Amino acid sequence: MSDWKLFAAVYFGVGFAVSMVAVVAHLLGTRKKSKFVRDMMKAVNPRREAFLYRVLEDLVVPALAFFLMWLVWPVVFVLKIKDSLKKRALAAQAVQAEQEAEPPAFALNDSELLRQVTVDEVERTNLIHDPLEAVPNIPFGHCNARWVLFRDSLQANETLWEFESTRTELAGVRAMWGYAVKRQGKVDRFLTSGWKLKIGVFE
């Protein structure tokens, strides 16, 4: 077999595998849609139930996407990596902006720690269930990237705690709550997951 034939075989072979993975992921995502979501989509656009529309949506468009991805899969792969890196960069910027926005002098004390929790418990408690899928059905929804960075920073000698603070030095805030990391007997850092504003803050 000549070099160009070998290259073509490898190229299209990998492209076929990548395309199949994308198709399976798409089908699994489609199956996860609840009946409520399908009914809502049908109510918004009744034409979705027409035969030609279903053929176009379920067969023609996926087939065209499959063959396009098969032909130019390296481009799709690079775009996916760039998108993933961009999301990571935005998440890091959000965390940095939040850290810079936090008053340096503010620190949680032991009396504001409610109870020790596990990562699994936190993710289970804060798992989003949005039937309209406007918010990702993952822990903390749109704020999942902040939580993942916070979760992955945990060390073996650190513990995770639920907290609530009602100190008045927080301007415009009556209370805030979230999760804190305790290290060597002291609160090292924390992640705020909710706030209760004072009445008239935006008046």
C-alpha positions as CSV (number, residue, x, y, z in Angstrom):
1,M,0.0,0.0,0.0
2,S,1.4,3.4,-1.0
3,D,2.0,6.1,1.6
4,W,-0.9,8.3,0.5
5,K,-3.3,5.3,0.6
6,L,-2.1,4.5,4.1
7,F,-2.5,8.1,5.2
8,A,-6.1,8.2,3.7
9,A,-7.0,5.0,5.4
10,V,-5.8,6.3,8.8
11,Y,-7.3,9.7,8.3
12,F,-10.8,8.5,7.4
13,G,-10.6,5.7,9.9
14,V,-10.0,8.1,12.8
15,G,-12.6,10.4,11.3
16,F,-15.2,7.7,11.2
17,A,-14.5,6.8,14.8
18,V,-14.8,10.4,15.9
19,S,-18.0,10.8,14.0
20,M,-19.5,7.7,15.5
21,V,-18.7,8.9,19.1
22,A,-20.4,12.2,18.3
23,V,-23.5,10.5,16.9
24,V,-23.7,8.2,20.0
25,A,-23.3,11.2,22.3
26,H,-26.1,13.1,20.4
27,L,-28.4,10.1,20.5
28,L,-27.9,9.7,24.3
29,G,-28.5,13.4,24.8
30,T,-31.7,13.2,22.8
31,R,-32.9,10.2,24.8
32,K,-32.3,12.0,28.1
33,K,-34.9,14.7,27.1
34,S,-37.9,14.3,29.3
35,K,-41.5,14.0,28.0
36,F,-42.2,17.4,29.5
37,V,-39.4,19.0,27.4
38,R,-40.6,17.3,24.2
39,D,-44.2,18.4,24.9
40,M,-43.0,22.0,25.5
41,M,-41.0,22.0,22.2
42,K,-44.0,20.6,20.4
43,A,-46.2,23.4,21.8
44,V,-43.7,26.1,20.8
45,N,-43.4,24.6,17.3
46,P,-46.2,22.2,16.3
47,R,-44.4,21.6,12.9
48,R,-41.9,19.4,14.8
49,E,-44.4,16.6,14.6
50,A,-44.8,16.8,10.8
51,F,-43.3,13.8,8.9
52,L,-40.9,15.8,6.7
53,Y,-39.8,17.9,9.6
54,R,-39.0,14.8,11.7
55,V,-37.1,13.3,8.7
56,L,-35.1,16.5,8.3
57,E,-34.4,16.8,12.0
58,D,-33.7,13.1,12.9
59,L,-32.1,11.9,9.6
60,V,-31.0,14.4,7.1
61,V,-29.3,16.9,9.4
62,P,-27.5,14.3,11.6
63,A,-26.4,12.5,8.4
64,L,-25.0,15.7,6.9
65,A,-23.3,16.5,10.2
66,F,-21.8,13.0,10.3
67,F,-20.3,13.2,6.8
68,L,-19.0,16.7,7.3
69,M,-17.3,15.7,10.6
70,W,-15.9,12.6,8.9
71,L,-14.3,14.7,6.2
72,V,-12.9,17.6,8.4
73,W,-12.7,15.9,11.8
74,P,-9.3,17.5,12.7
75,V,-10.9,21.0,12.4
76,V,-13.8,19.9,14.7
77,F,-11.3,18.4,17.1
78,V,-9.2,21.6,17.2
79,L,-12.3,23.8,17.7
80,K,-13.5,21.6,20.5
81,I,-10.2,21.9,22.3
82,K,-10.1,25.7,21.8
83,D,-13.7,25.9,23.2
84,S,-12.7,23.8,26.2
85,L,-9.6,25.9,26.9
86,K,-11.7,29.1,26.5
87,K,-14.2,27.8,29.1
88,R,-11.4,27.0,31.5
89,A,-9.9,30.4,31.0
90,L,-13.2,32.1,31.6
91,A,-13.8,30.0,34.7
92,A,-10.3,30.9,36.0
93,Q,-11.0,34.6,35.3
94,A,-14.3,34.4,37.2
95,V,-12.7,32.8,40.2
96,Q,-9.9,35.4,40.2
97,A,-12.4,38.3,39.8
98,E,-14.4,36.9,42.8
99,Q,-11.3,36.5,44.9
100,E,-10.3,40.1,44.1
101,A,-13.8,41.3,44.9
102,E,-13.8,39.7,48.3
103,P,-12.7,42.1,51.0
104,P,-9.2,41.0,52.1
105,A,-10.0,41.5,55.8
106,F,-13.0,39.3,55.8
107,A,-12.5,35.7,57.1
108,L,-14.9,33.1,58.3
109,N,-14.6,31.9,61.9
110,D,-15.5,28.6,63.5
111,S,-18.8,29.7,64.8
112,E,-20.1,30.2,61.3
113,L,-19.2,26.7,60.2
114,L,-22.4,24.6,60.5
115,R,-21.3,21.0,59.8
116,Q,-18.7,19.0,58.0
117,V,-19.8,17.6,54.6
118,T,-18.4,15.5,51.8
119,V,-17.9,16.4,48.1
120,D,-20.6,13.8,47.1
121,E,-23.0,15.3,49.5
122,V,-22.4,18.8,48.3
123,E,-22.8,17.8,44.6
124,R,-26.0,15.8,45.4
125,T,-27.5,18.7,47.4
126,N,-26.8,21.3,44.7
127,L,-27.6,19.2,41.7
128,I,-29.8,21.3,39.3
129,H,-33.0,19.8,37.9
130,D,-34.3,22.1,35.2
131,P,-37.0,20.5,33.1
132,L,-36.6,23.2,30.4
133,E,-32.8,22.7,30.4
134,A,-32.2,26.4,30.5
135,V,-29.7,25.6,33.3
136,P,-27.3,22.7,32.9
137,N,-28.4,19.7,35.0
138,I,-25.1,19.5,36.9
139,P,-24.0,20.6,40.4
140,F,-24.4,24.4,40.8
141,G,-25.7,24.8,37.2
142,H,-23.9,27.7,35.4
143,C,-21.5,28.1,38.4
144,N,-20.3,24.5,38.0
145,A,-16.8,25.7,36.8
146,R,-16.3,27.6,40.0
147,W,-17.3,24.6,42.1
148,V,-15.0,22.2,40.1
149,L,-12.0,24.5,40.7
150,F,-12.8,24.8,44.4
151,R,-13.4,21.0,44.7
152,D,-10.2,20.1,42.9
153,S,-8.2,22.3,45.2
154,L,-9.0,20.1,48.2
155,Q,-6.0,18.4,49.8
156,A,-5.8,15.3,51.9
157,N,-5.2,17.3,55.1
158,E,-8.2,19.6,54.5
159,T,-11.9,19.2,55.4
160,L,-15.0,20.6,53.7
161,W,-17.7,22.5,55.8
162,E,-21.0,24.1,55.2
163,F,-21.2,27.7,56.5
164,E,-23.5,30.6,57.0
165,S,-22.5,34.1,57.9
166,T,-24.8,37.0,59.1
167,R,-22.1,39.6,60.0
168,T,-23.2,43.2,59.3
169,E,-19.8,44.3,57.9
170,L,-20.8,42.7,54.6
171,A,-22.2,45.8,52.8
172,G,-25.8,45.3,51.6
173,V,-25.9,41.6,52.6
174,R,-28.0,40.2,55.4
175,A,-26.6,36.7,55.1
176,M,-24.5,34.5,52.9
177,W,-23.8,30.8,52.8
178,G,-21.8,28.2,51.0
179,Y,-18.8,25.9,51.6
180,A,-15.5,26.4,53.3
181,V,-12.2,24.5,53.5
182,K,-10.7,24.1,56.9
183,R,-7.0,23.5,57.2
184,Q,-4.9,23.0,60.4
185,G,-7.9,24.1,62.5
186,K,-8.6,27.3,60.6
187,V,-10.8,28.3,57.6
188,D,-8.4,28.6,54.7
189,R,-10.8,29.6,51.9
190,F,-14.5,29.5,51.0
191,L,-17.0,29.4,48.1
192,T,-20.2,31.4,48.4
193,S,-23.2,29.8,46.9
194,G,-26.0,32.2,48.0
195,W,-26.8,35.6,49.4
196,K,-29.7,37.3,51.2
197,L,-29.7,41.0,50.6
198,K,-30.9,43.7,53.0
199,I,-34.2,45.3,52.2
200,G,-33.9,48.5,50.1
201,V,-30.4,47.7,48.8
202,F,-31.4,48.4,45.2
203,E,-33.9,51.2,46.0
